[in-house]
Amino acid sequence: TKTLREAIIGALQPEELARKTLFFFDAEELLSRFLINGWPDESRFMDAMRIGLMLSKRARVRIFQEMTSLLWTQATSDAVIRLEELFNELISRKPIKLLCAYPLSHFCEKEGSQFQDKICELHRY
């Protein structure tokens, strides 16, 4: 998201930014590329993620993503779980370190504890 992107850029030194090894993609814009009626479409997801991965064919890839958290506010928890599964599929194709961001408030809601258990299960690796 814009807020987090600006915070990260502000925390980095100019020489770190000059290396051009850090790429930002807007979470909402990426979501719009692969959601169909609030549900993540697998082929569209892989196409959307391929753009960023092509930029780093030889480099180690770490993805910090807020898309699952954004989707949680827009769709069902099942759609969020499906997106997590798609990220796991992506990781099985290319060695990627995935970092997810979920506000703790998501887990305080009615479905929160069941949702948290599912998320933890998907993040067991």
Backbone as ProteinMPNN parsed JSONL, in Angstrom:
{"seq_chain_A": "TKTLREAIIGALQPEELARKTLFFFDAEELLSRFLINGWPDESRFMDAMRIGLMLSKRARVRIFQEMTSLLWTQATSDAVIRLEELFNELISRKPIKLLCAYPLSHFCEKEGSQFQDKICELHRY", "coords_chain_A": {"N_chain_A": [[0.837, -1.179, 0.0], [0.331, 2.346, -0.403], [0.981, 3.854, 1.898], [2.644, 2.146, 3.447], [4.674, 1.655, 1.583], [5.798, 4.245, 1.301], [6.771, 4.56, 3.906], [8.739, 2.564, 4.019], [10.531, 3.419, 2.012], [11.309, 5.827, 3.167], [12.775, 4.892, 5.313], [15.031, 3.78, 4.24], [18.433, 4.104, 3.162], [19.902, 6.429, 0.803], [21.809, 5.135, -0.875], [21.013, 2.489, -0.7], [18.58, 2.517, -2.044], [19.556, 3.215, -4.529], [20.666, 0.913, -5.562], [18.751, -0.468, -6.917], [17.387, -2.882, -6.397], [15.09, -3.298, -5.169], [11.697, -3.51, -5.579], [8.548, -2.038, -5.964], [5.122, -2.798, -5.947], [1.799, -1.939, -6.385], [-0.526, -3.002, -4.063], [-3.371, -3.025, -4.202], [-3.785, -2.588, -6.926], [-2.558, -4.847, -8.048], [-4.208, -6.852, -6.965], [-6.566, -6.267, -8.335], [-5.965, -7.207, -10.824], [-6.24, -9.963, -10.784], [-8.527, -10.802, -9.441], [-11.762, -12.129, -9.688], [-14.967, -11.35, -9.363], [-14.481, -11.085, -6.583], [-12.957, -13.327, -6.059], [-9.878, -15.067, -6.163], [-8.35, -15.708, -9.215], [-6.565, -18.35, -10.546], [-4.87, -18.526, -12.922], [-4.741, -15.855, -13.732], [-3.608, -14.757, -11.433], [-1.037, -15.969, -11.42], [-0.029, -14.867, -13.787], [-0.023, -12.122, -13.085], [1.831, -12.105, -10.974], [4.091, -13.013, -12.232], [5.249, -10.88, -13.611], [6.69, -9.313, -11.708], [8.489, -11.28, -10.884], [9.982, -11.799, -13.148], [11.676, -9.689, -13.244], [13.686, -10.345, -11.575], [15.399, -12.644, -12.167], [17.794, -13.947, -11.416], [18.268, -13.165, -8.841], [17.774, -13.495, -5.281], [14.518, -13.786, -4.118], [12.302, -11.945, -2.217], [9.146, -11.488, -1.022], [7.107, -9.114, 0.259], [3.92, -8.899, 1.151], [0.744, -7.33, 1.097], [-1.634, -8.023, 0.111], [-3.333, -10.139, 0.906], [-4.302, -9.242, 3.343], [-5.656, -6.908, 2.539], [-7.58, -8.107, 0.901], [-9.022, -9.499, 2.792], [-10.546, -7.49, 3.923], [-12.275, -6.967, 1.896], [-13.52, -9.22, 0.857], [-14.499, -12.684, 1.294], [-13.331, -14.842, 3.972], [-12.648, -17.269, 2.887], [-11.792, -16.604, 0.313], [-9.444, -15.286, 0.935], [-7.963, -17.36, 2.053], [-7.729, -18.927, -0.243], [-6.1, -17.248, -1.802], [-3.766, -17.329, -0.26], [-3.147, -20.032, -0.677], [-2.556, -19.922, -3.398], [-0.254, -18.358, -3.347], [1.404, -20.199, -2.048], [1.57, -22.127, -4.051], [2.941, -20.655, -5.981], [5.374, -20.332, -4.629], [6.212, -22.966, -4.657], [7.063, -23.208, -7.227], [9.161, -21.44, -7.584], [11.925, -20.519, -5.624], [11.0, -18.579, -3.132], [10.873, -16.172, -0.595], [8.287, -15.468, 1.453], [6.568, -12.896, 2.965], [3.966, -12.002, 4.973], [1.393, -9.657, 5.817], [-0.777, -9.156, 8.326], [-3.13, -7.36, 10.057], [-3.528, -7.457, 13.575], [-6.108, -7.068, 14.375], [-7.726, -8.428, 12.595], [-7.847, -10.983, 13.566], [-9.328, -10.805, 15.799], [-11.917, -10.676, 15.211], [-15.172, -12.206, 14.655], [-14.81, -14.56, 13.047], [-12.183, -14.848, 13.472], [-10.383, -16.609, 15.087], [-10.614, -19.162, 13.904], [-9.862, -18.509, 11.339], [-7.238, -17.631, 11.816], [-6.046, -20.057, 12.576], [-6.189, -21.461, 10.133], [-4.581, -19.847, 8.492], [-2.109, -20.029, 9.82], [-1.622, -22.748, 9.444], [-1.265, -22.823, 6.666], [1.074, -21.402, 6.535], [3.057, -22.945, 7.549], [5.582, -23.642, 6.662]], "CA_chain_A": [[0.0, 0.0, 0.0], [1.1, 3.584, -0.508], [1.485, 4.247, 3.213], [3.774, 1.299, 3.804], [5.732, 1.9, 0.591], [6.452, 5.494, 1.679], [7.503, 4.326, 5.154], [9.943, 1.784, 3.699], [11.446, 4.3, 1.282], [11.838, 6.785, 4.131], [13.693, 4.224, 6.232], [16.218, 3.321, 3.527], [19.477, 5.059, 2.804], [19.917, 6.672, -0.648], [22.6, 4.113, -1.58], [20.213, 1.268, -0.77], [17.619, 2.721, -3.125], [20.287, 3.32, -5.8], [21.0, -0.436, -6.054], [17.625, -0.906, -7.757], [17.055, -4.281, -6.126], [13.816, -3.275, -4.464], [10.623, -3.115, -6.486], [7.255, -1.878, -5.319], [3.93, -2.973, -6.754], [0.649, -1.544, -5.605], [-1.296, -4.182, -3.661], [-4.737, -2.954, -4.73], [-3.726, -2.725, -8.383], [-2.295, -6.261, -8.329], [-5.434, -7.603, -6.677], [-7.549, -6.04, -9.406], [-5.554, -7.965, -12.008], [-6.566, -11.397, -10.762], [-9.788, -11.119, -8.776], [-12.997, -12.196, -10.469], [-16.073, -11.355, -8.396], [-13.958, -11.274, -5.232], [-12.284, -14.627, -5.932], [-8.607, -15.094, -6.887], [-8.252, -16.603, -10.36], [-5.197, -18.88, -10.532], [-4.037, -18.159, -14.083], [-4.516, -14.405, -13.669], [-2.667, -14.531, -10.336], [0.31, -16.33, -11.87], [0.374, -13.844, -14.757], [0.272, -10.881, -12.364], [3.05, -12.273, -10.183], [5.204, -13.273, -13.148], [5.87, -9.6, -13.962], [7.698, -9.007, -10.698], [9.513, -12.324, -10.81], [10.85, -11.687, -14.319], [12.667, -8.656, -12.961], [14.714, -10.858, -10.675], [15.63, -14.048, -12.533], [18.934, -14.525, -10.706], [18.32, -12.699, -7.464], [16.894, -14.089, -4.282], [13.29, -13.005, -4.11], [11.508, -11.853, -1.0], [7.925, -10.739, -1.3], [6.289, -8.656, 1.372], [2.652, -8.62, 0.487], [-0.406, -6.922, 1.892], [-2.847, -8.333, -0.65], [-4.243, -10.99, 1.669], [-4.956, -8.389, 4.33], [-6.624, -6.08, 1.811], [-8.675, -8.966, 0.456], [-9.809, -9.818, 3.984], [-11.502, -6.398, 4.147], [-13.138, -6.834, 0.723], [-14.145, -10.476, 0.419], [-14.666, -13.697, 2.336], [-12.097, -15.47, 4.461], [-12.312, -18.345, 1.939], [-11.023, -16.004, -0.774], [-8.112, -15.021, 1.487], [-7.296, -18.673, 2.128], [-7.389, -19.306, -1.624], [-4.941, -16.447, -2.197], [-2.618, -17.924, 0.435], [-2.826, -21.273, -1.389], [-1.906, -19.548, -4.663], [1.123, -17.968, -3.016], [2.143, -21.439, -1.803], [1.833, -22.713, -5.369], [4.006, -19.838, -6.564], [6.606, -20.677, -3.91], [6.643, -24.3, -5.084], [7.655, -23.068, -8.56], [10.366, -20.62, -7.494], [12.241, -20.31, -4.204], [10.634, -17.224, -2.73], [10.557, -15.941, 0.813], [7.043, -14.703, 1.481], [6.243, -12.243, 4.22], [2.595, -11.512, 4.899], [1.027, -8.676, 6.835], [-2.166, -9.191, 8.773], [-3.358, -6.642, 11.312], [-4.05, -8.324, 14.629], [-7.562, -6.882, 14.48], [-8.397, -9.454, 11.785], [-7.993, -12.208, 14.338], [-10.229, -10.528, 16.924], [-13.279, -10.712, 14.71], [-15.945, -13.422, 14.901], [-14.18, -15.7, 12.385], [-10.753, -14.668, 13.65], [-9.559, -17.718, 15.57], [-10.602, -20.202, 12.871], [-9.07, -17.94, 10.246], [-5.845, -17.654, 12.239], [-5.588, -21.447, 12.501], [-5.984, -21.802, 8.722], [-3.423, -19.086, 8.014], [-0.911, -20.645, 10.396], [-1.424, -24.034, 8.761], [-0.72, -22.534, 5.331], [2.402, -20.799, 6.701], [3.869, -23.828, 8.394], [6.958, -23.727, 6.166]], "C_chain_A": [[0.881, 1.241, 0.0], [1.726, 3.972, 0.827], [2.717, 3.436, 3.596], [4.955, 1.519, 2.858], [6.506, 3.17, 0.962], [7.271, 5.334, 2.957], [8.8, 3.558, 4.89], [10.968, 2.658, 2.989], [12.087, 5.301, 2.235], [12.857, 6.187, 5.081], [15.001, 3.791, 5.564], [17.189, 4.464, 3.262], [19.47, 5.253, 1.291], [20.701, 5.614, -1.426], [21.861, 2.778, -1.671], [19.184, 1.36, -1.9], [18.305, 2.74, -4.485], [20.624, 1.952, -6.385], [19.935, -0.997, -6.985], [17.346, -2.406, -7.62], [15.736, -4.418, -5.386], [12.756, -2.739, -5.413], [9.326, -3.049, -5.693], [6.156, -2.071, -6.344], [2.751, -2.635, -5.859], [-0.249, -2.747, -5.335], [-2.714, -4.165, -4.242], [-4.763, -3.154, -6.24], [-3.462, -4.183, -8.762], [-3.531, -7.111, -8.072], [-6.441, -7.464, -7.812], [-7.21, -6.821, -10.672], [-6.039, -9.408, -11.989], [-7.836, -11.763, -10.007], [-10.939, -11.119, -9.767], [-14.136, -12.361, -9.469], [-15.597, -11.685, -6.982], [-13.217, -12.575, -5.0], [-10.998, -14.62, -6.746], [-8.602, -16.152, -7.997], [-6.796, -17.04, -10.506], [-4.358, -18.414, -11.714], [-3.758, -16.659, -14.099], [-3.524, -14.045, -12.559], [-1.241, -14.814, -10.795], [0.828, -15.324, -12.902], [0.77, -12.552, -14.054], [1.577, -10.979, -11.592], [4.277, -12.48, -11.064], [5.945, -11.983, -13.502], [6.978, -9.259, -12.978], [8.811, -10.026, -10.65], [10.447, -12.283, -12.003], [11.947, -10.663, -14.082], [13.846, -9.2, -12.169], [15.022, -12.329, -10.955], [16.745, -14.695, -11.72], [18.959, -14.184, -9.228], [17.435, -13.539, -6.551], [15.674, -13.185, -4.178], [12.622, -13.104, -2.745], [10.311, -10.983, -1.333], [7.263, -10.4, 0.029], [4.974, -8.237, 0.753], [1.566, -8.292, 1.494], [-1.719, -7.299, 1.212], [-3.827, -9.182, 0.14], [-4.998, -10.175, 2.717], [-5.993, -7.485, 3.683], [-7.838, -6.9, 1.377], [-9.589, -9.317, 1.623], [-10.864, -8.743, 4.237], [-12.535, -6.296, 3.024], [-13.955, -8.077, 0.391], [-14.277, -11.436, 1.606], [-13.318, -14.239, 2.794], [-11.688, -16.623, 3.543], [-11.489, -17.811, 0.767], [-9.6, -15.704, -0.307], [-7.319, -16.316, 1.572], [-6.874, -19.122, 0.734], [-6.176, -18.519, -2.117], [-3.673, -16.964, -1.516], [-2.185, -19.216, -0.259], [-2.119, -20.974, -2.711], [-0.476, -19.076, -4.418], [1.968, -19.212, -2.723], [2.486, -22.147, -3.109], [2.964, -21.958, -6.062], [5.354, -20.182, -5.94], [7.115, -22.052, -4.335], [7.322, -24.253, -6.457], [8.976, -22.309, -8.551], [10.669, -20.386, -6.022], [12.069, -18.839, -3.815], [10.434, -17.218, -1.218], [9.347, -15.025, 0.832], [6.796, -14.176, 2.883], [4.849, -11.638, 4.076], [2.335, -10.533, 6.04], [-0.458, -8.777, 7.119], [-2.264, -8.347, 10.034], [-3.952, -7.597, 12.347], [-5.56, -8.202, 14.767], [-8.333, -7.905, 13.657], [-8.703, -10.698, 12.609], [-8.887, -12.023, 15.558], [-11.686, -10.594, 16.503], [-13.904, -12.086, 14.95], [-15.268, -14.664, 14.311], [-12.687, -15.773, 12.671], [-9.95, -15.878, 14.06], [-9.497, -18.855, 14.559], [-9.738, -19.758, 11.692], [-7.587, -18.001, 10.584], [-5.273, -19.069, 12.163], [-5.302, -21.852, 11.054], [-4.747, -21.106, 8.155], [-2.141, -19.708, 8.542], [-0.604, -21.987, 9.739], [-0.793, -23.833, 7.376], [0.689, -21.964, 5.397], [3.344, -21.693, 7.493], [5.314, -23.965, 7.921], [7.638, -22.388, 6.277]], "O_chain_A": [[2.054, 1.174, 0.368], [2.887, 4.378, 0.871], [3.723, 4.0, 4.025], [6.105, 1.564, 3.296], [7.737, 3.17, 0.939], [8.35, 5.914, 3.076], [9.838, 3.869, 5.474], [12.15, 2.633, 3.333], [13.278, 5.59, 2.123], [13.715, 6.901, 5.6], [15.97, 3.469, 6.251], [16.801, 5.627, 3.155], [19.076, 4.344, 0.56], [20.296, 5.236, -2.525], [22.066, 2.02, -2.619], [18.953, 0.389, -2.619], [17.714, 2.331, -5.485], [20.848, 1.843, -7.591], [20.209, -1.913, -7.761], [17.103, -3.099, -8.608], [15.321, -5.519, -5.024], [12.899, -1.655, -5.978], [9.051, -3.908, -4.855], [6.242, -1.574, -7.466], [2.727, -3.02, -4.69], [-0.681, -3.428, -6.265], [-3.196, -5.19, -4.723], [-5.657, -3.813, -6.77], [-4.075, -4.7, -9.696], [-3.863, -7.989, -8.869], [-7.09, -8.436, -8.199], [-8.085, -7.066, -11.502], [-6.229, -10.016, -13.042], [-8.186, -12.942, -9.945], [-11.066, -10.209, -10.586], [-14.248, -13.395, -8.81], [-16.23, -12.466, -6.271], [-12.88, -12.898, -3.862], [-11.014, -14.209, -7.906], [-8.823, -17.336, -7.743], [-5.898, -16.202, -10.582], [-3.235, -17.95, -11.52], [-2.653, -16.239, -14.443], [-2.702, -13.144, -12.721], [-0.342, -14.0, -10.584], [2.007, -14.972, -12.882], [1.79, -11.951, -14.391], [2.349, -10.021, -11.564], [5.391, -12.147, -10.66], [7.163, -12.008, -13.676], [8.096, -8.947, -13.391], [9.964, -9.673, -10.399], [11.601, -12.695, -11.887], [13.029, -10.764, -14.661], [14.898, -8.564, -12.108], [14.912, -13.165, -10.058], [16.649, -15.871, -11.37], [19.62, -14.868, -8.448], [16.49, -14.194, -6.988], [15.797, -11.961, -4.154], [12.412, -14.19, -2.204], [10.453, -9.88, -1.86], [6.909, -11.281, 0.813], [4.926, -7.325, -0.074], [1.478, -8.878, 2.573], [-2.794, -6.932, 1.687], [-5.036, -8.967, 0.053], [-6.187, -10.393, 2.947], [-7.088, -7.313, 4.217], [-8.977, -6.443, 1.474], [-10.803, -9.419, 1.451], [-11.956, -9.049, 4.714], [-13.553, -5.62, 3.175], [-14.977, -7.983, -0.289], [-14.176, -11.033, 2.765], [-12.308, -14.113, 2.102], [-10.499, -16.924, 3.432], [-10.588, -18.495, 0.281], [-8.652, -15.853, -1.078], [-6.144, -16.36, 1.206], [-5.772, -19.643, 0.557], [-5.312, -19.082, -2.788], [-2.617, -17.025, -2.146], [-0.989, -19.467, -0.413], [-1.194, -21.688, -3.1], [0.417, -19.372, -5.212], [3.133, -19.267, -3.116], [3.575, -22.704, -3.249], [3.846, -22.573, -6.662], [6.357, -20.308, -6.644], [8.324, -22.278, -4.37], [8.074, -25.164, -6.806], [9.817, -22.519, -9.425], [9.761, -20.084, -5.247], [12.898, -17.988, -4.138], [9.887, -18.162, -0.649], [9.388, -13.925, 0.282], [6.815, -14.926, 3.859], [4.593, -10.856, 3.16], [2.982, -10.586, 7.086], [-1.29, -8.514, 6.251], [-1.539, -8.602, 10.995], [-4.783, -8.443, 12.017], [-6.219, -9.134, 15.227], [-9.477, -8.22, 13.983], [-9.7, -11.38, 12.373], [-9.17, -12.985, 16.272], [-12.585, -10.571, 17.344], [-13.229, -13.013, 15.399], [-15.159, -15.693, 14.978], [-12.0, -16.662, 12.168], [-8.922, -16.162, 13.445], [-8.438, -19.453, 14.371], [-8.982, -20.548, 11.127], [-6.77, -18.377, 9.743], [-4.136, -19.254, 11.731], [-4.297, -22.507, 10.777], [-3.965, -21.714, 7.424], [-1.186, -19.893, 7.788], [0.56, -22.315, 9.509], [0.098, -24.581, 6.974], [1.426, -22.032, 4.413], [4.333, -21.213, 8.048], [6.182, -24.362, 8.698], [8.805, -22.255, 5.91]]}, "name": "protein", "num_of_chains": 1, "seq": "TKTLREAIIGALQPEELARKTLFFFDAEELLSRFLINGWPDESRFMDAMRIGLMLSKRARVRIFQEMTSLLWTQATSDAVIRLEELFNELISRKPIKLLCAYPLSHFCEKEGSQFQDKICELHRY"}
